[in-house]
Amino acid sequence: MDRTFGQLLRGRRVVRDRRGPVAASALTVSALLVTTGLGVPVAEAGGFPGADATQADCSGQPAQPDFGPNVHVFDPGMPAATIQAQLDRDFEAQKDTQSAQFSDGRVAHLFKPGAYDVHDNVGFYTSVAGLGRNPDDVQINGDITVDAFNASDQGSALQNFWRSAENMAVTPSSGDDRWAVSQAAPFRRMDVKGGLQLFPASYGYASGGYVADTRVSGQAASISQQQWYTRDSTLGSWDGGVWNMVFSGTTGAPANTFPNPPETTLDSTPVSRDVPYLYVDGNGDYQVFRPALRTHASGPSWAGGATPGDSVPMTRFHVVKAGDTADTINSALASGCNLFFTPGTYHLDHTLDITRPGTVVLGIGYPTLVPDHGVDAMHVADVDGVRVKGLLFDAGTTNSTALLTVGDQGSSASHAADPTTLQDVFFRVGGQIAGKATTSLVVNSDDTVIDHVWAWRADHGNPGTVGWTTNTADTGVLVNGDDVEATGLFVEHYQKFQVVWNGQGGKTIFFQNEMPYDVPDQASWNSAPGVNGYAAYKVGANVTSHEAWGLGSYCFFDTNPAVSSHHAFEVPDNAGVKLHSLLTVSLNHRGTITHVVNDTGDVTPEGTKPVDVTSYP
């Protein structure tokens, strides 16, 4: 929303079934862990999926690296006033929607274990995270919020993009923490000792949002949020529902009542895994923790104690900083290193190739990868257990075929026991520069987990970076792999089908979409003769098994309100393809969507009112 709104674990075989993966539980995986003499949990040789990346030769990397000038590490021995002054300086530089939204500023705030009496207001391209093994290791007695009160925002949070909070406990100063954001602003592994307000202080519009692996002791309230997704969390209670509120594996979530109120609730999340994250061990050395895979999960992974999983020492990571190039990064990968991207913008004249099973690619402070000369930014091989988290892919000015590709075309290996996970991975075409990319994300590998993605063809930005023939992009997400799952899928403004899903056994839990604002005329935007427009979410004609919950698509054909789309969702008519809780909306009645799914559902009316379909077929 923008300006307007057969693999083998020790002693247990993991069975692949085309109806979905049957994987080891978190308890099973954690039972495989042993501890070295240094107290670092590591995988038993050959036992824990993804062990290859920790065993490869990656030499010369420090255990306490220099993260560069854009990463501020705080410890509880520092005066609170000193910490607060740094937080305030960073927010002042990153808060303004007009000047900071498409700027080069990138920053991360990292808090070592302990207690802090501070207030961290989080601006654009800012990551805030605790460096404890678990959220309660870092206690913030204050607030983690996004209250810029920019005059240009007019009380809304519709452009509160690209910021994050993770792995901390917060005791709010007023009893309620406020995280009033829109897309690409995750709130993960947080323990809120009070309430959580997801709406602006002025009750203005907001278009979020995503919470995962979080506990809120009080009430979580969405109020003016148009849509929201909450995964694997615990809430004291919930209040609010405008168009599309979705919950999976969340205790304290409201009942499944879509469309009135518009709440869609699943008891558990079929497959999930918490994000890899940085922490400091008892020796003061840095480690990256890799949480274990969960199936049919409910509640935070850390609710009963430490999150199951294993650790990789920073000596196994190449820390990417200013001055690194595609060549130096690929060289580090070839030597067996994982990657830790620090805040910054990185131009790539070659594709980054992730080929080793179990590789971790972790970013903080919204590191931005810009492919130059039409190259693809990153390829991930069809291997087990790659984890990509916390990156922004920004299309370059020469068209790329794809920004991120996972697996090779025609891939068919099973990864059910240890899938590749893409988490807090964001794509942008236009806005900062006049980018071009045919497809933003291509997923060919089976069993991939797409957990919180915003693929955005910009509708606004710096002068000369936005327009129908300027920031060209056909499709946001193309899924060819089988048994792929998406949890929290946000895809907006692409010029053809926004999402194309060709793989069997796919699942999506929560989808938010806006069609392109800038369609010049109907003749320029027809998916087939006599078929107006392009569906936002298209399931391939040969797919026989697919299921999705909580799907919303909106139109705002501002350039030409005479434009229409025949439907928002296009699926084959068979018993194995099932959609639940669908809706369409015409924002300010700028154009129309004739049907919701195939030929079912009414045309969008005036008044920015949703058209709902409870289930299809």
SEDRENDO-402252 format. One record per residue (C-alpha): residue in one letter; z, y, x. Coordinates in steps of 0.05 Angstrom, whole numbers, padded with zeros to 5 digits, always signed. Layout:
// residues N
AZYX/...
***
This chain:
// residues 617
M+00000+00000+00000/D-00018+00067+00028/R-00028+00137+00004/T-00020+00118-00069/F+00021+00063-00071/G+00031-00787+00272/Q+00068-00752+00324/L+00131-00781+00353/L+00200-00752+00364/R+00252-00795+00398/G+00270-00848+00347/R+00233-00816+00288/R+00160-00815+00270/V+00133-00754+00234/V+00082-00773+00182/R+00021-00732+00165/D+00001-00731+00092/R-00056-00689+00065/R-00010-00667+00010/G+00033-00632+00062/P+00072-00643+00126/V+00135-00686+00127/A+00172-00660+00188/A+00238-00671+00222/S+00295-00630+00194/A+00330-00577+00235/L+00388-00625+00244/T+00342-00679+00271/V+00310-00630+00320/S+00376-00601+00343/A+00402-00671+00357/L+00348-00678+00410/L+00376-00621+00451/V+00416-00630+00514/T+00449-00577+00556/T+00437-00563+00629/G+00492-00547+00677/L+00476-00473+00666/G+00492-00479+00593/V+00421-00467+00571/P+00398-00514+00514/V+00333-00547+00535/A+00289-00602+00508/E+00301-00673+00529/A+00239-00693+00569/G+00183-00710+00521/G+00229-00704+00461/F+00228-00633+00433/P+00161-00607+00410/G+00132-00553+00455/A+00170-00572+00518/D+00108-00565+00560/A+00112-00489+00566/T+00183-00491+00593/Q+00166-00544+00646/A+00103-00512+00673/D+00102-00476+00740/C+00118-00403+00727/S+00150-00376+00790/G+00177-00309+00813/Q+00200-00282+00746/P+00270-00250+00745/A+00326-00273+00699/Q+00344-00199+00687/P+00277-00165+00685/D+00259-00091+00684/F+00232-00081+00613/G+00204-00012+00630/P+00219+00058+00604/N+00205+00044+00531/V+00261-00007+00523/H+00332+00019+00518/V+00387-00032+00528/F+00456-00013+00505/D+00523-00046+00520/P+00590-00035+00485/G+00620-00003+00547/M+00574+00057+00541/P+00601+00119+00505/A+00579+00120+00432/A+00556+00192+00440/T+00510+00172+00496/I+00479+00116+00455/Q+00473+00160+00394/A+00438+00215+00433/Q+00384+00165+00456/L+00375+00138+00386/D+00367+00208+00359/R+00317+00228+00412/D+00274+00168+00397/F+00277+00179+00322/E+00259+00252+00329/A+00197+00232+00368/Q+00176+00175+00321/K+00197+00197+00251/D+00142+00243+00226/T+00089+00212+00182/Q+00037+00264+00201/S+00046+00263+00276/A+00076+00195+00294/Q+00041+00147+00247/F-00021+00142+00291/S+00010+00161+00357/D+00019+00122+00423/G+00095+00123+00420/R+00127+00055+00423/V+00202+00040+00433/A+00254-00015+00427/H+00330-00010+00421/L+00367-00072+00445/F+00443-00080+00435/K+00482-00128+00478/P+00538-00167+00444/G+00596-00124+00421/A+00614-00071+00370/Y+00581-00002+00364/D+00597+00058+00321/V+00527+00086+00315/H+00473+00103+00265/D+00403+00080+00283/N+00348+00114+00243/V+00285+00074+00257/G+00218+00109+00263/F+00147+00087+00272/Y+00133+00032+00323/T+00207+00021+00335/S+00242-00046+00340/V+00318-00050+00336/A+00350-00117+00354/G+00416-00148+00375/L+00418-00188+00439/G+00468-00240+00414/R+00455-00313+00402/N+00471-00301+00329/P+00472-00239+00285/D+00548-00230+00284/D+00550-00224+00360/V+00528-00152+00352/Q+00567-00110+00302/I+00540-00042+00280/N+00593-00001+00245/G+00545+00049+00216/D+00475+00044+00190/I+00406+00016+00208/T+00360+00056+00164/V+00294+00094+00159/D+00314+00161+00129/A+00264+00211+00157/F+00261+00256+00095/N+00194+00283+00118/A+00170+00337+00072/S+00100+00307+00071/D+00127+00241+00043/Q+00150+00277-00020/G+00208+00229-00029/S+00167+00165-00024/A+00167+00110+00028/L+00095+00090+00018/Q+00077+00100+00091/N+00141+00074+00123/F+00102+00023+00164/W+00110-00011+00233/R+00185-00015+00246/S+00236-00072+00248/A+00309-00092+00249/E+00333-00160+00273/N+00393-00202+00294/M+00452-00157+00280/A+00511-00149+00233/V+00517-00082+00198/T+00577-00053+00163/P+00546+00006+00126/S+00583+00072+00129/S+00575+00084+00054/G+00579+00011+00032/D+00503+00004+00026/D+00451+00001+00081/R+00383+00029+00063/W+00318-00003+00087/A+00265+00034+00046/V+00200+00011+00077/S+00130-00010+00060/Q+00087-00060+00099/A+00097-00087+00170/A+00172-00071+00171/P+00211-00136+00173/F+00286-00142+00164/R+00305-00208+00197/R+00367-00246+00217/M+00412-00190+00191/D+00483-00196+00165/V+00495-00138+00118/K+00569-00131+00102/G+00557-00092+00039/G+00496-00075-00004/L+00423-00067+00016/Q+00381-00012-00016/L+00307-00024-00009/F+00287+00041-00044/P+00286+00113-00019/A+00347+00158-00030/S+00304+00199-00078/Y+00282+00136-00117/G+00210+00151-00096/Y+00155+00099-00093/A+00156+00045-00040/S+00109-00013-00025/G+00146-00066+00014/G+00167-00111+00039/Y+00198-00170+00074/V+00268-00198+00087/A+00282-00266+00120/D+00340-00306+00147/T+00389-00253+00124/R+00455-00249+00088/V+00475-00191+00043/S+00546-00196+00018/G+00535-00143-00036/Q+00477-00128-00081/A+00405-00123-00056/A+00368-00073-00099/S+00293-00060-00100/I+00292-00009-00157/S+00227+00031-00143/Q+00196-00021-00096/Q+00131-00045-00126/Q+00136-00114-00095/W+00181-00151-00046/Y+00189-00220-00014/T+00255-00251+00008/R+00256-00317+00046/D+00313-00364+00067/S+00369-00315+00054/T+00434-00305+00016/L+00446-00247-00031/G+00509-00226-00067/S+00463-00207-00125/W+00395-00175-00139/D+00374-00115-00180/G+00304-00091-00194/G+00233-00113-00209/V+00171-00071-00218/W+00110-00116-00209/N+00120-00175-00162/M+00187-00196-00134/V+00185-00264-00100/F+00242-00307-00070/S+00240-00374-00035/G+00301-00410-00008/T+00346-00352-00027/T+00415-00363-00058/G+00435-00307-00104/A+00363-00294-00123/P+00348-00280-00197/A+00322-00334-00243/N+00247-00348-00247/T+00228-00302-00304/F+00158-00276-00288/P+00130-00232-00319/N+00190-00203-00355/P+00223-00186-00310/P+00171-00201-00256/E+00214-00247-00213/T+00185-00311-00183/T+00237-00357-00151/L+00228-00421-00112/D+00290-00461-00095/S+00267-00473-00023/T+00214-00456+00027/P+00169-00516+00041/V+00162-00504+00116/S+00195-00449+00156/R+00219-00432+00225/D+00257-00370+00245/V+00226-00324+00297/P+00235-00331+00372/Y+00283-00277+00396/L+00312-00248+00460/Y+00386-00256+00476/V+00434-00248+00535/D+00473-00310+00558/G+00544-00312+00587/N+00517-00297+00657/G+00482-00234+00635/D+00414-00269+00641/Y+00360-00262+00588/Q+00336-00321+00547/V+00288-00329+00490/F+00313-00374+00434/R+00263-00418+00397/P+00291-00438+00328/A+00277-00508+00303/L+00229-00524+00246/R+00260-00528+00177/T+00233-00563+00115/H+00254-00547+00044/A+00299-00493+00073/S+00349-00452+00035/G+00394-00397+00062/P+00397-00367+00132/S+00387-00415+00190/W+00452-00389+00221/A+00496-00392+00159/G+00531-00456+00180/G+00537-00438+00253/A+00487-00426+00309/T+00413-00432+00291/P+00388-00500+00315/G+00335-00498+00369/D+00327-00489+00444/S+00324-00434+00495/V+00273-00414+00547/P+00298-00372+00606/M+00264-00306+00622/T+00245-00336+00689/R+00192-00373+00649/F+00163-00308+00621/H+00114-00257+00648/V+00139-00189+00624/V+00078-00149+00603/K+00084-00075+00619/A+00041-00015+00632/G-00011-00032+00685/D-00022-00103+00661/T-00093-00122+00645/A-00127-00181+00610/D-00137-00211+00679/T-00064-00206+00700/I-00040-00232+00633/N-00089-00291+00634/S-00068-00306+00705/A+00005-00310+00683/L-00015-00356+00626/A-00054-00400+00673/S+00007-00406+00719/G+00048-00433+00660/C+00084-00369+00639/N+00102-00349+00569/L+00089-00276+00551/F+00139-00221+00534/F+00103-00157+00513/T+00142-00092+00521/P+00126-00031+00478/G+00059+00000+00495/T-00016-00003+00482/Y-00056-00054+00521/H-00132-00050+00526/L-00165-00118+00537/D-00234-00127+00567/H-00227-00203+00562/T-00198-00249+00510/L-00126-00272+00521/D-00128-00349+00521/I-00066-00386+00499/T-00079-00459+00518/R-00012-00490+00535/P+00029-00526+00481/G+00094-00492+00465/T+00075-00424+00493/V+00116-00365+00467/V+00082-00297+00459/L+00137-00248+00439/G+00132-00173+00430/I+00183-00118+00418/G+00169-00046+00399/Y+00102-00060+00367/P+00060-00074+00430/T-00011-00060+00410/L-00071-00101+00434/V-00138-00065+00432/P-00200-00107+00448/D-00254-00068+00485/H-00329-00081+00488/G-00329-00126+00427/V-00286-00183+00455/D-00237-00220+00412/A-00166-00201+00429/M-00133-00270+00430/H-00151-00343+00422/V-00097-00397+00412/A-00120-00468+00427/D-00112-00525+00378/V-00046-00548+00409/D+00026-00558+00386/G+00080-00507+00379/V+00051-00440+00400/R+00094-00383+00373/V+00065-00313+00367/K+00112-00258+00344/G+00115-00183+00341/L+00045-00159+00359/L-00002-00107+00330/F-00076-00122+00338/D-00116-00057+00333/A-00192-00066+00329/G-00233-00032+00383/T-00292+00014+00370/T-00343-00042+00386/N-00342-00096+00333/S-00301-00159+00348/T-00318-00224+00313/A-00244-00236+00303/L-00180-00205+00329/L-00139-00269+00331/T-00165-00340+00325/V-00120-00401+00322/G-00154-00467+00338/D-00226-00484+00346/Q-00275-00490+00289/G-00271-00561+00263/S-00201-00573+00290/S-00168-00634+00257/A-00107-00653+00300/S-00041-00658+00263/H+00012-00607+00282/A+00060-00623+00225/A+00119-00636+00272/D+00109-00573+00312/P+00061-00523+00282/T+00036-00458+00311/T+00073-00401+00279/L+00048-00329+00270/Q+00105-00283+00252/D+00107-00208+00244/V+00035-00206+00269/F-00002-00145+00243/F-00075-00125+00244/R-00106-00056+00237/V-00179-00035+00232/G-00185+00041+00236/G-00132+00094+00229/Q-00115+00104+00302/I-00186+00094+00327/A-00251+00078+00292/G-00242+00003+00298/K-00288-00052+00275/A-00276-00127+00267/T-00312-00176+00223/T-00250-00217+00209/S-00179-00200+00231/L-00146-00269+00231/V-00181-00337+00233/V-00138-00400+00227/N-00172-00465+00244/S-00112-00507+00266/D-00079-00551+00214/D-00007-00539+00193/T-00004-00468+00219/V+00052-00425+00189/I+00033-00353+00175/D+00099-00318+00165/H+00094-00244+00149/V+00026-00215+00165/W-00003-00148+00145/A-00078-00144+00155/W-00100-00072+00140/R-00167-00038+00140/A-00143+00033+00143/D-00153+00079+00083/H-00126+00139+00121/G-00114+00159+00193/N-00137+00205+00249/P-00200+00245+00235/G-00264+00205+00244/T-00230+00136+00242/V-00238+00119+00168/G-00299+00110+00124/W-00343+00057+00090/T-00390+00054+00150/T-00338+00074+00202/N-00281+00024+00204/T-00321-00036+00181/A-00286-00102+00167/D-00308-00159+00121/T-00246-00204+00114/G-00173-00200+00131/V-00153-00273+00134/L-00198-00335+00139/V-00163-00403+00134/N-00203-00464+00152/G-00146-00510+00173/D-00112-00559+00127/D-00039-00556+00104/V-00032-00483+00126/E+00025-00444+00095/A+00031-00369+00087/T+00097-00336+00070/G+00091-00262+00060/L+00016-00247+00063/F-00005-00174+00058/V-00080-00160+00063/E-00112-00094+00043/H-00177-00055+00037/Y-00227-00103+00070/Q-00299-00095+00048/K-00314-00166+00023/F-00266-00223+00006/Q-00197-00202+00030/V-00173-00274+00040/V-00218-00336+00043/W-00182-00403+00041/N-00225-00463+00057/G-00173-00513+00081/Q-00142-00567+00038/G-00068-00569+00020/G-00056-00495+00031/K+00005-00458+00004/T+00018-00383-00004/I+00085-00355-00025/F+00076-00280-00040/F+00010-00243-00033/Q+00001-00168-00038/N-00067-00135-00037/E-00105-00072-00050/M-00180-00073-00056/P-00219-00021-00015/Y-00211+00051-00038/D-00277+00075-00011/V-00331+00032-00045/P-00389+00081-00052/D-00422+00049-00112/Q-00427-00017-00149/A-00493-00037-00117/S-00459-00036-00049/W-00403-00083-00071/N-00426-00146-00108/S-00406-00215-00083/A-00465-00249-00118/P-00521-00227-00165/G-00489-00205-00229/V-00417-00211-00202/N-00384-00144-00192/G-00341-00137-00130/Y-00305-00187-00087/A-00243-00227-00103/A-00181-00209-00064/Y-00162-00282-00055/K-00217-00334-00055/V-00204-00409-00051/G-00266-00446-00027/A-00308-00485-00077/N-00295-00551-00041/V-00219-00545-00041/T-00183-00596-00084/S-00111-00580-00067/H-00080-00511-00061/E-00018-00477-00091/A+00005-00405-00091/W+00062-00365-00122/G+00071-00290-00133/L+00002-00260-00124/G-00013-00186-00137/S-00078-00148-00128/Y-00089-00075-00143/C-00150-00030-00146/F-00157+00044-00131/F-00232+00058-00128/D-00220+00130-00110/T-00289+00146-00082/N-00324+00121-00145/P-00280+00103-00205/A-00340+00072-00240/V-00334+00013-00192/S-00303-00052-00218/S-00288-00122-00193/H-00300-00181-00238/H-00235-00214-00218/A-00180-00211-00165/F-00172-00286-00155/E-00229-00336-00149/V-00212-00411-00147/P-00246-00477-00163/D-00228-00505-00230/N-00192-00571-00215/A-00122-00598-00227/G-00103-00595-00154/V-00111-00519-00148/K-00052-00484-00180/L-00033-00410-00182/H+00033-00383-00209/S+00054-00312-00226/L-00009-00271-00217/L-00022-00199-00234/T-00072-00142-00227/V-00061-00067-00232/S-00108-00007-00232/L-00071+00048-00195/N-00079+00114-00233/H-00136+00078-00270/R-00185+00091-00214/G-00234+00035-00229/T-00219-00032-00262/I-00210-00106-00249/T-00242-00143-00307/H-00202-00209-00303/V-00143-00234-00263/V-00167-00303-00242/N-00238-00329-00254/D-00251-00309-00326/T-00178-00309-00348/G-00136-00247-00359/D-00152-00179-00390/V-00183-00118-00359/T-00134-00071-00324/P-00112-00016-00373/E-00095+00056-00364/G-00025+00077-00344/T-00019+00036-00279/K+00005-00024-00320/P+00000-00096-00296/V-00040-00151-00328/D-00001-00216-00318/V-00021-00289-00318/T+00038-00336-00314/S+00000-00396-00288/Y-00071-00421-00276/P-00100-00467-00299/
***
